[in-house]
Amino acid sequence: MKNLILAAAFLLPSAVLAAQAVEVDARALTCNQIVQTIRQHKAVFVRTGFGGRSFRYPPSRCSLGDRRVTVSLQDINRKRCTLDYACVGDPNSIYNMSTHP
């Protein structure tokens, strides 16, 4: 049961971000189209296979408890895109601290 709760806690933020954001498939767009979509919609969940990453534009708009990182992914032409405004959970943030020992 504890493992189920932990799994839900890790998956829930991704599901919440995906529900709020426009979802695109990185393998269906070029790098320029991905960047343009992120700028246009301000919040995008980019699928990169089984999982994905949440992107916010402008970069300073990450949620509390998140931090900005650089992400490299492949586009439709198998070209490597390096995007510098991915928002990921920051384990060192006070917003992600556990309340129990």
Secondary structure, 3 states (H helix, E strand, C coil): CHHHHHHHHHHHHHHHHHHHCEEEEHHHCCHHHHHHHHHHHCEEEEECCCCEEEEECCHHHCCCCEEEEEEEEECCCCCEEEEEEEEEECCCCHHHCCCCC
